[in-house]
Amino acid sequence: MSVATIERATIEDELDISSSIKYSIPAIKITRLCVFDTFCHKGVGSILMTFANILAVV
């Protein structure tokens, strides 16, 4: 995971963003995510995504 920003101008047409937001929006970019073949379809990827969501909020 890495720290990123989303420029308001790039998404304002796609999302309904308040006009009071004048600056870029902080974000976290998941650069790479993989699971070994032996762990596929066992929920490991979902656990990793849940962990990423927790890190993003905290």
PDB file of N, H, CA, C and O in Angstrom:
ATOM      1  N   MET A   1       0.840  -1.163   0.000  1.00  0.00           N
ATOM      2  CA  MET A   1       0.000   0.000   0.000  1.00  0.00           C
ATOM      3  C   MET A   1       0.885   1.226   0.000  1.00  0.00           C
ATOM      4  O   MET A   1       1.979   1.222   0.565  1.00  0.00           O
ATOM      5  N   SER A   2       0.405   2.260  -0.632  1.00  0.00           N
ATOM      6  H   SER A   2      -0.483   2.262  -1.091  1.00  0.00           H
ATOM      7  CA  SER A   2       1.137   3.521  -0.656  1.00  0.00           C
ATOM      8  C   SER A   2       0.152   4.682  -0.549  1.00  0.00           C
ATOM      9  O   SER A   2      -1.025   4.565  -0.887  1.00  0.00           O
ATOM     10  N   VAL A   3       0.675   5.792  -0.070  1.00  0.00           N
ATOM     11  H   VAL A   3       1.632   5.887   0.205  1.00  0.00           H
ATOM     12  CA  VAL A   3      -0.142   6.993   0.075  1.00  0.00           C
ATOM     13  C   VAL A   3      -0.332   7.623  -1.301  1.00  0.00           C
ATOM     14  O   VAL A   3       0.607   7.686  -2.094  1.00  0.00           O
ATOM     15  N   ALA A   4      -1.533   8.082  -1.580  1.00  0.00           N
ATOM     16  H   ALA A   4      -2.296   8.031  -0.936  1.00  0.00           H
ATOM     17  CA  ALA A   4      -1.823   8.692  -2.874  1.00  0.00           C
ATOM     18  C   ALA A   4      -2.819   9.833  -2.673  1.00  0.00           C
ATOM     19  O   ALA A   4      -3.364  10.013  -1.584  1.00  0.00           O
ATOM     20  N   THR A   5      -3.042  10.583  -3.719  1.00  0.00           N
ATOM     21  H   THR A   5      -2.600  10.437  -4.603  1.00  0.00           H
ATOM     22  CA  THR A   5      -4.082  11.606  -3.717  1.00  0.00           C
ATOM     23  C   THR A   5      -4.859  11.513  -5.020  1.00  0.00           C
ATOM     24  O   THR A   5      -4.338  11.075  -6.045  1.00  0.00           O
ATOM     25  N   ILE A   6      -6.094  11.927  -4.959  1.00  0.00           N
ATOM     26  H   ILE A   6      -6.517  12.283  -4.126  1.00  0.00           H
ATOM     27  CA  ILE A   6      -6.936  11.975  -6.142  1.00  0.00           C
ATOM     28  C   ILE A   6      -7.228  13.445  -6.413  1.00  0.00           C
ATOM     29  O   ILE A   6      -7.778  14.146  -5.563  1.00  0.00           O
ATOM     30  N   GLU A   7      -6.863  13.895  -7.576  1.00  0.00           N
ATOM     31  H   GLU A   7      -6.416  13.326  -8.267  1.00  0.00           H
ATOM     32  CA  GLU A   7      -7.112  15.289  -7.924  1.00  0.00           C
ATOM     33  C   GLU A   7      -8.602  15.478  -8.169  1.00  0.00           C
ATOM     34  O   GLU A   7      -9.228  14.695  -8.883  1.00  0.00           O
ATOM     35  N   ARG A   8      -9.150  16.497  -7.584  1.00  0.00           N
ATOM     36  H   ARG A   8      -8.641  17.133  -7.004  1.00  0.00           H
ATOM     37  CA  ARG A   8     -10.583  16.762  -7.679  1.00  0.00           C
ATOM     38  C   ARG A   8     -11.035  16.899  -9.133  1.00  0.00           C
ATOM     39  O   ARG A   8     -12.116  16.431  -9.492  1.00  0.00           O
ATOM     40  N   ALA A   9     -10.230  17.525  -9.956  1.00  0.00           N
ATOM     41  H   ALA A   9      -9.352  17.904  -9.665  1.00  0.00           H
ATOM     42  CA  ALA A   9     -10.613  17.779 -11.345  1.00  0.00           C
ATOM     43  C   ALA A   9     -10.789  16.487 -12.143  1.00  0.00           C
ATOM     44  O   ALA A   9     -11.558  16.450 -13.103  1.00  0.00           O
ATOM     45  N   THR A  10     -10.076  15.424 -11.749  1.00  0.00           N
ATOM     46  H   THR A  10      -9.451  15.453 -10.969  1.00  0.00           H
ATOM     47  CA  THR A  10     -10.149  14.184 -12.522  1.00  0.00           C
ATOM     48  C   THR A  10     -11.412  13.388 -12.257  1.00  0.00           C
ATOM     49  O   THR A  10     -11.792  12.552 -13.076  1.00  0.00           O
ATOM     50  N   ILE A  11     -12.079  13.629 -11.123  1.00  0.00           N
ATOM     51  H   ILE A  11     -11.771  14.309 -10.457  1.00  0.00           H
ATOM     52  CA  ILE A  11     -13.259  12.823 -10.798  1.00  0.00           C
ATOM     53  C   ILE A  11     -14.535  13.629 -10.626  1.00  0.00           C
ATOM     54  O   ILE A  11     -15.599  13.052 -10.397  1.00  0.00           O
ATOM     55  N   GLU A  12     -14.453  14.942 -10.732  1.00  0.00           N
ATOM     56  H   GLU A  12     -13.590  15.410 -10.919  1.00  0.00           H
ATOM     57  CA  GLU A  12     -15.650  15.735 -10.455  1.00  0.00           C
ATOM     58  C   GLU A  12     -16.777  15.473 -11.446  1.00  0.00           C
ATOM     59  O   GLU A  12     -17.945  15.673 -11.109  1.00  0.00           O
ATOM     60  N   ASP A  13     -16.457  15.032 -12.656  1.00  0.00           N
ATOM     61  H   ASP A  13     -15.508  14.870 -12.929  1.00  0.00           H
ATOM     62  CA  ASP A  13     -17.506  14.710 -13.622  1.00  0.00           C
ATOM     63  C   ASP A  13     -18.167  13.367 -13.314  1.00  0.00           C
ATOM     64  O   ASP A  13     -19.339  13.164 -13.630  1.00  0.00           O
ATOM     65  N   GLU A  14     -17.418  12.450 -12.698  1.00  0.00           N
ATOM     66  H   GLU A  14     -16.466  12.615 -12.441  1.00  0.00           H
ATOM     67  CA  GLU A  14     -17.917  11.107 -12.435  1.00  0.00           C
ATOM     68  C   GLU A  14     -18.664  10.991 -11.109  1.00  0.00           C
ATOM     69  O   GLU A  14     -19.575  10.174 -10.977  1.00  0.00           O
ATOM     70  N   LEU A  15     -18.278  11.810 -10.126  1.00  0.00           N
ATOM     71  H   LEU A  15     -17.538  12.473 -10.233  1.00  0.00           H
ATOM     72  CA  LEU A  15     -18.886  11.728  -8.800  1.00  0.00           C
ATOM     73  C   LEU A  15     -19.512  13.055  -8.424  1.00  0.00           C
ATOM     74  O   LEU A  15     -19.121  14.111  -8.922  1.00  0.00           O
ATOM     75  N   ASP A  16     -20.476  12.985  -7.552  1.00  0.00           N
ATOM     76  H   ASP A  16     -20.795  12.127  -7.148  1.00  0.00           H
ATOM     77  CA  ASP A  16     -21.121  14.195  -7.051  1.00  0.00           C
ATOM     78  C   ASP A  16     -20.320  14.701  -5.851  1.00  0.00           C
ATOM     79  O   ASP A  16     -20.582  14.309  -4.714  1.00  0.00           O
ATOM     80  N   ILE A  17     -19.350  15.569  -6.108  1.00  0.00           N
ATOM     81  H   ILE A  17     -19.138  15.888  -7.032  1.00  0.00           H
ATOM     82  CA  ILE A  17     -18.472  16.092  -5.070  1.00  0.00           C
ATOM     83  C   ILE A  17     -18.881  17.524  -4.766  1.00  0.00           C
ATOM     84  O   ILE A  17     -19.148  18.325  -5.662  1.00  0.00           O
ATOM     85  N   SER A  18     -18.922  17.815  -3.478  1.00  0.00           N
ATOM     86  H   SER A  18     -18.705  17.164  -2.750  1.00  0.00           H
ATOM     87  CA  SER A  18     -19.292  19.156  -3.050  1.00  0.00           C
ATOM     88  C   SER A  18     -18.338  20.190  -3.637  1.00  0.00           C
ATOM     89  O   SER A  18     -17.132  19.958  -3.719  1.00  0.00           O
ATOM     90  N   SER A  19     -18.881  21.319  -4.041  1.00  0.00           N
ATOM     91  H   SER A  19     -19.861  21.507  -3.974  1.00  0.00           H
ATOM     92  CA  SER A  19     -18.041  22.373  -4.610  1.00  0.00           C
ATOM     93  C   SER A  19     -17.173  23.031  -3.547  1.00  0.00           C
ATOM     94  O   SER A  19     -16.264  23.792  -3.880  1.00  0.00           O
ATOM     95  N   SER A  20     -17.437  22.751  -2.270  1.00  0.00           N
ATOM     96  H   SER A  20     -18.175  22.133  -1.999  1.00  0.00           H
ATOM     97  CA  SER A  20     -16.610  23.317  -1.205  1.00  0.00           C
ATOM     98  C   SER A  20     -15.258  22.624  -1.103  1.00  0.00           C
ATOM     99  O   SER A  20     -14.334  23.161  -0.492  1.00  0.00           O
ATOM    100  N   ILE A  21     -15.129  21.433  -1.697  1.00  0.00           N
ATOM    101  H   ILE A  21     -15.880  20.996  -2.193  1.00  0.00           H
ATOM    102  CA  ILE A  21     -13.846  20.731  -1.685  1.00  0.00           C
ATOM    103  C   ILE A  21     -12.982  21.314  -2.797  1.00  0.00           C
ATOM    104  O   ILE A  21     -13.274  21.138  -3.980  1.00  0.00           O
ATOM    105  N   LYS A  22     -11.935  21.997  -2.414  1.00  0.00           N
ATOM    106  H   LYS A  22     -11.697  22.141  -1.453  1.00  0.00           H
ATOM    107  CA  LYS A  22     -11.076  22.663  -3.390  1.00  0.00           C
ATOM    108  C   LYS A  22      -9.743  21.957  -3.586  1.00  0.00           C
ATOM    109  O   LYS A  22      -9.009  22.273  -4.522  1.00  0.00           O
ATOM    110  N   TYR A  23      -9.421  21.012  -2.720  1.00  0.00           N
ATOM    111  H   TYR A  23     -10.017  20.756  -1.959  1.00  0.00           H
ATOM    112  CA  TYR A  23      -8.098  20.401  -2.728  1.00  0.00           C
ATOM    113  C   TYR A  23      -8.183  18.934  -3.151  1.00  0.00           C
ATOM    114  O   TYR A  23      -9.272  18.380  -3.300  1.00  0.00           O
ATOM    115  N   SER A  24      -7.024  18.322  -3.340  1.00  0.00           N
ATOM    116  H   SER A  24      -6.139  18.772  -3.218  1.00  0.00           H
ATOM    117  CA  SER A  24      -6.998  16.911  -3.699  1.00  0.00           C
ATOM    118  C   SER A  24      -7.504  16.070  -2.529  1.00  0.00           C
ATOM    119  O   SER A  24      -7.446  16.495  -1.375  1.00  0.00           O
ATOM    120  N   ILE A  25      -7.995  14.888  -2.837  1.00  0.00           N
ATOM    121  H   ILE A  25      -8.042  14.543  -3.775  1.00  0.00           H
ATOM    122  CA  ILE A  25      -8.596  14.007  -1.848  1.00  0.00           C
ATOM    123  C   ILE A  25      -7.567  12.947  -1.460  1.00  0.00           C
ATOM    124  O   ILE A  25      -7.020  12.276  -2.334  1.00  0.00           O
ATOM    125  N   PRO A  26      -7.292  12.785  -0.153  1.00  0.00           N
ATOM    126  CA  PRO A  26      -6.321  11.762   0.256  1.00  0.00           C
ATOM    127  C   PRO A  26      -6.841  10.361  -0.060  1.00  0.00           C
ATOM    128  O   PRO A  26      -8.042  10.100   0.015  1.00  0.00           O
ATOM    129  N   ALA A  27      -5.928   9.476  -0.412  1.00  0.00           N
ATOM    130  H   ALA A  27      -4.953   9.688  -0.473  1.00  0.00           H
ATOM    131  CA  ALA A  27      -6.305   8.111  -0.776  1.00  0.00           C
ATOM    132  C   ALA A  27      -5.165   7.161  -0.448  1.00  0.00           C
ATOM    133  O   ALA A  27      -4.039   7.585  -0.184  1.00  0.00           O
ATOM    134  N   ILE A  28      -5.467   5.890  -0.467  1.00  0.00           N
ATOM    135  H   ILE A  28      -6.381   5.545  -0.681  1.00  0.00           H
ATOM    136  CA  ILE A  28      -4.451   4.848  -0.332  1.00  0.00           C
ATOM    137  C   ILE A  28      -4.536   3.984  -1.576  1.00  0.00           C
ATOM    138  O   ILE A  28      -5.617   3.556  -1.978  1.00  0.00           O
ATOM    139  N   LYS A  29      -3.386   3.734  -2.179  1.00  0.00           N
ATOM    140  H   LYS A  29      -2.508   4.082  -1.852  1.00  0.00           H
ATOM    141  CA  LYS A  29      -3.334   2.920  -3.395  1.00  0.00           C
ATOM    142  C   LYS A  29      -2.799   1.534  -3.041  1.00  0.00           C
ATOM    143  O   LYS A  29      -1.744   1.395  -2.423  1.00  0.00           O
ATOM    144  N   ILE A  30      -3.545   0.525  -3.444  1.00  0.00           N
ATOM    145  H   ILE A  30      -4.403   0.638  -3.946  1.00  0.00           H
ATOM    146  CA  ILE A  30      -3.064  -0.846  -3.278  1.00  0.00           C
ATOM    147  C   ILE A  30      -2.224  -1.136  -4.515  1.00  0.00           C
ATOM    148  O   ILE A  30      -2.748  -1.298  -5.617  1.00  0.00           O
ATOM    149  N   THR A  31      -0.917  -1.198  -4.315  1.00  0.00           N
ATOM    150  H   THR A  31      -0.491  -1.067  -3.420  1.00  0.00           H
ATOM    151  CA  THR A  31      -0.020  -1.328  -5.456  1.00  0.00           C
ATOM    152  C   THR A  31       0.043  -2.757  -5.984  1.00  0.00           C
ATOM    153  O   THR A  31       0.041  -2.978  -7.195  1.00  0.00           O
ATOM    154  N   ARG A  32       0.097  -3.717  -5.079  1.00  0.00           N
ATOM    155  H   ARG A  32       0.098  -3.538  -4.095  1.00  0.00           H
ATOM    156  CA  ARG A  32       0.099  -5.121  -5.496  1.00  0.00           C
ATOM    157  C   ARG A  32      -0.579  -5.956  -4.431  1.00  0.00           C
ATOM    158  O   ARG A  32      -0.384  -5.741  -3.235  1.00  0.00           O
ATOM    159  N   LEU A  33      -1.365  -6.898  -4.873  1.00  0.00           N
ATOM    160  H   LEU A  33      -1.523  -7.073  -5.845  1.00  0.00           H
ATOM    161  CA  LEU A  33      -2.041  -7.801  -3.944  1.00  0.00           C
ATOM    162  C   LEU A  33      -2.110  -9.169  -4.611  1.00  0.00           C
ATOM    163  O   LEU A  33      -2.623  -9.309  -5.721  1.00  0.00           O
ATOM    164  N   CYS A  34      -1.588 -10.165  -3.922  1.00  0.00           N
ATOM    165  H   CYS A  34      -1.171 -10.051  -3.020  1.00  0.00           H
ATOM    166  CA  CYS A  34      -1.650 -11.517  -4.485  1.00  0.00           C
ATOM    167  C   CYS A  34      -1.784 -12.535  -3.358  1.00  0.00           C
ATOM    168  O   CYS A  34      -1.472 -12.256  -2.200  1.00  0.00           O
ATOM    169  N   VAL A  35      -2.251 -13.707  -3.726  1.00  0.00           N
ATOM    170  H   VAL A  35      -2.505 -13.933  -4.667  1.00  0.00           H
ATOM    171  CA  VAL A  35      -2.415 -14.817  -2.803  1.00  0.00           C
ATOM    172  C   VAL A  35      -1.845 -16.051  -3.487  1.00  0.00           C
ATOM    173  O   VAL A  35      -2.075 -16.271  -4.676  1.00  0.00           O
ATOM    174  N   PHE A  36      -1.101 -16.853  -2.734  1.00  0.00           N
ATOM    175  H   PHE A  36      -0.914 -16.674  -1.768  1.00  0.00           H
ATOM    176  CA  PHE A  36      -0.569 -18.090  -3.302  1.00  0.00           C
ATOM    177  C   PHE A  36      -1.707 -19.001  -3.749  1.00  0.00           C
ATOM    178  O   PHE A  36      -2.807 -18.965  -3.197  1.00  0.00           O
ATOM    179  N   ASP A  37      -1.420 -19.812  -4.757  1.00  0.00           N
ATOM    180  H   ASP A  37      -0.527 -19.841  -5.205  1.00  0.00           H
ATOM    181  CA  ASP A  37      -2.433 -20.724  -5.297  1.00  0.00           C
ATOM    182  C   ASP A  37      -3.051 -21.612  -4.220  1.00  0.00           C
ATOM    183  O   ASP A  37      -4.241 -21.922  -4.281  1.00  0.00           O
ATOM    184  N   THR A  38      -2.256 -22.021  -3.243  1.00  0.00           N
ATOM    185  H   THR A  38      -1.289 -21.769  -3.194  1.00  0.00           H
ATOM    186  CA  THR A  38      -2.770 -22.920  -2.195  1.00  0.00           C
ATOM    187  C   THR A  38      -3.800 -22.233  -1.293  1.00  0.00           C
ATOM    188  O   THR A  38      -4.559 -22.908  -0.597  1.00  0.00           O
ATOM    189  N   PHE A  39      -3.833 -20.894  -1.299  1.00  0.00           N
ATOM    190  H   PHE A  39      -3.217 -20.345  -1.865  1.00  0.00           H
ATOM    191  CA  PHE A  39      -4.773 -20.155  -0.468  1.00  0.00           C
ATOM    192  C   PHE A  39      -5.940 -19.556  -1.251  1.00  0.00           C
ATOM    193  O   PHE A  39      -6.772 -18.852  -0.678  1.00  0.00           O
ATOM    194  N   CYS A  40      -6.007 -19.827  -2.545  1.00  0.00           N
ATOM    195  H   CYS A  40      -5.332 -20.399  -3.011  1.00  0.00           H
ATOM    196  CA  CYS A  40      -7.106 -19.304  -3.363  1.00  0.00           C
ATOM    197  C   CYS A  40      -8.432 -19.905  -2.921  1.00  0.00           C
ATOM    198  O   CYS A  40      -8.506 -21.071  -2.536  1.00  0.00           O
ATOM    199  N   HIS A  41      -9.478 -19.087  -2.984  1.00  0.00           N
ATOM    200  H   HIS A  41      -9.418 -18.139  -3.297  1.00  0.00           H
ATOM    201  CA  HIS A  41     -10.847 -19.489  -2.646  1.00  0.00           C
ATOM    202  C   HIS A  41     -10.990 -19.917  -1.194  1.00  0.00           C
ATOM    203  O   HIS A  41     -11.849 -20.736  -0.865  1.00  0.00           O
ATOM    204  N   LYS A  42     -10.134 -19.356  -0.310  1.00  0.00           N
ATOM    205  H   LYS A  42      -9.436 -18.691  -0.576  1.00  0.00           H
ATOM    206  CA  LYS A  42     -10.227 -19.667   1.120  1.00  0.00           C
ATOM    207  C   LYS A  42     -10.440 -18.404   1.949  1.00  0.00           C
ATOM    208  O   LYS A  42     -10.362 -18.448   3.176  1.00  0.00           O
ATOM    209  N   GLY A  43     -10.709 -17.278   1.285  1.00  0.00           N
ATOM    210  H   GLY A  43     -10.772 -17.243   0.288  1.00  0.00           H
ATOM    211  CA  GLY A  43     -11.011 -16.048   2.001  1.00  0.00           C
ATOM    212  C   GLY A  43      -9.811 -15.206   2.371  1.00  0.00           C
ATOM    213  O   GLY A  43      -9.968 -14.176   3.027  1.00  0.00           O
ATOM    214  N   VAL A  44      -8.617 -15.610   1.972  1.00  0.00           N
ATOM    215  H   VAL A  44      -8.490 -16.447   1.439  1.00  0.00           H
ATOM    216  CA  VAL A  44      -7.413 -14.859   2.335  1.00  0.00           C
ATOM    217  C   VAL A  44      -7.408 -13.483   1.660  1.00  0.00           C
ATOM    218  O   VAL A  44      -7.041 -12.493   2.293  1.00  0.00           O
ATOM    219  N   GLY A  45      -7.802 -13.408   0.410  1.00  0.00           N
ATOM    220  H   GLY A  45      -8.100 -14.213  -0.104  1.00  0.00           H
ATOM    221  CA  GLY A  45      -7.861 -12.121  -0.294  1.00  0.00           C
ATOM    222  C   GLY A  45      -8.852 -11.168   0.359  1.00  0.00           C
ATOM    223  O   GLY A  45      -8.595  -9.968   0.452  1.00  0.00           O
ATOM    224  N   SER A  46      -9.975 -11.696   0.807  1.00  0.00           N
ATOM    225  H   SER A  46     -10.184 -12.671   0.731  1.00  0.00           H
ATOM    226  CA  SER A  46     -10.968 -10.864   1.501  1.00  0.00           C
ATOM    227  C   SER A  46     -10.415 -10.341   2.820  1.00  0.00           C
ATOM    228  O   SER A  46     -10.677  -9.197   3.193  1.00  0.00           O
ATOM    229  N   ILE A  47      -9.657 -11.162   3.523  1.00  0.00           N
ATOM    230  H   ILE A  47      -9.444 -12.091   3.221  1.00  0.00           H
ATOM    231  CA  ILE A  47      -9.041 -10.722   4.772  1.00  0.00           C
ATOM    232  C   ILE A  47      -8.033  -9.617   4.494  1.00  0.00           C
ATOM    233  O   ILE A  47      -7.973  -8.638   5.238  1.00  0.00           O
ATOM    234  N   LEU A  48      -7.247  -9.756   3.442  1.00  0.00           N
ATOM    235  H   LEU A  48      -7.296 -10.551   2.838  1.00  0.00           H
ATOM    236  CA  LEU A  48      -6.276  -8.718   3.077  1.00  0.00           C
ATOM    237  C   LEU A  48      -6.971  -7.402   2.729  1.00  0.00           C
ATOM    238  O   LEU A  48      -6.504  -6.332   3.117  1.00  0.00           O
ATOM    239  N   MET A  49      -8.082  -7.479   2.001  1.00  0.00           N
ATOM    240  H   MET A  49      -8.461  -8.348   1.685  1.00  0.00           H
ATOM    241  CA  MET A  49      -8.818  -6.261   1.651  1.00  0.00           C
ATOM    242  C   MET A  49      -9.459  -5.624   2.885  1.00  0.00           C
ATOM    243  O   MET A  49      -9.511  -4.398   2.987  1.00  0.00           O
ATOM    244  N   THR A  50      -9.940  -6.429   3.811  1.00  0.00           N
ATOM    245  H   THR A  50      -9.897  -7.425   3.729  1.00  0.00           H
ATOM    246  CA  THR A  50     -10.490  -5.903   5.069  1.00  0.00           C
ATOM    247  C   THR A  50      -9.397  -5.195   5.852  1.00  0.00           C
ATOM    248  O   THR A  50      -9.628  -4.119   6.403  1.00  0.00           O
ATOM    249  N   PHE A  51      -8.219  -5.781   5.907  1.00  0.00           N
ATOM    250  H   PHE A  51      -8.031  -6.655   5.459  1.00  0.00           H
ATOM    251  CA  PHE A  51      -7.082  -5.160   6.584  1.00  0.00           C
ATOM    252  C   PHE A  51      -6.721  -3.826   5.920  1.00  0.00           C
ATOM    253  O   PHE A  51      -6.438  -2.846   6.608  1.00  0.00           O
ATOM    254  N   ALA A  52      -6.732  -3.791   4.596  1.00  0.00           N
ATOM    255  H   ALA A  52      -6.962  -4.587   4.037  1.00  0.00           H
ATOM    256  CA  ALA A  52      -6.439  -2.540   3.878  1.00  0.00           C
ATOM    257  C   ALA A  52      -7.483  -1.484   4.207  1.00  0.00           C
ATOM    258  O   ALA A  52      -7.131  -0.317   4.381  1.00  0.00           O
ATOM    259  N   ASN A  53      -8.750  -1.855   4.298  1.00  0.00           N
ATOM    260  H   ASN A  53      -9.035  -2.803   4.157  1.00  0.00           H
ATOM    261  CA  ASN A  53      -9.805  -0.906   4.670  1.00  0.00           C
ATOM    262  C   ASN A  53      -9.595  -0.373   6.080  1.00  0.00           C
ATOM    263  O   ASN A  53      -9.794   0.817   6.329  1.00  0.00           O
ATOM    264  N   ILE A  54      -9.196  -1.238   7.002  1.00  0.00           N
ATOM    265  H   ILE A  54      -9.035  -2.204   6.800  1.00  0.00           H
ATOM    266  CA  ILE A  54      -8.938  -0.799   8.377  1.00  0.00           C
ATOM    267  C   ILE A  54      -7.795   0.192   8.405  1.00  0.00           C
ATOM    268  O   ILE A  54      -7.886   1.218   9.077  1.00  0.00           O
ATOM    269  N   LEU A  55      -6.713  -0.097   7.681  1.00  0.00           N
ATOM    270  H   LEU A  55      -6.640  -0.931   7.135  1.00  0.00           H
ATOM    271  CA  LEU A  55      -5.581   0.836   7.627  1.00  0.00           C
ATOM    272  C   LEU A  55      -5.969   2.174   7.022  1.00  0.00           C
ATOM    273  O   LEU A  55      -5.479   3.220   7.448  1.00  0.00           O
ATOM    274  N   ALA A  56      -6.839   2.142   6.040  1.00  0.00           N
ATOM    275  H   ALA A  56      -7.237   1.292   5.694  1.00  0.00           H
ATOM    276  CA  ALA A  56      -7.254   3.385   5.386  1.00  0.00           C
ATOM    277  C   ALA A  56      -8.065   4.271   6.321  1.00  0.00           C
ATOM    278  O   ALA A  56      -7.969   5.496   6.248  1.00  0.00           O
ATOM    279  N   VAL A  57      -8.849   3.677   7.186  1.00  0.00           N
ATOM    280  H   VAL A  57      -8.927   2.681   7.246  1.00  0.00           H
ATOM    281  CA  VAL A  57      -9.712   4.458   8.074  1.00  0.00           C
ATOM    282  C   VAL A  57      -8.941   4.955   9.294  1.00  0.00           C
ATOM    283  O   VAL A  57      -9.185   6.063   9.771  1.00  0.00           O
ATOM    284  N   VAL A  58      -8.032   4.162   9.791  1.00  0.00           N
ATOM    285  H   VAL A  58      -7.833   3.262   9.404  1.00  0.00           H
ATOM    286  CA  VAL A  58      -7.280   4.544  11.000  1.00  0.00           C
ATOM    287  C   VAL A  58      -6.246   5.503  10.633  1.00  0.00           C
ATOM    288  O   VAL A  58      -5.494   5.959  11.495  1.00  0.00           O
TER     289      VAL A  58
END
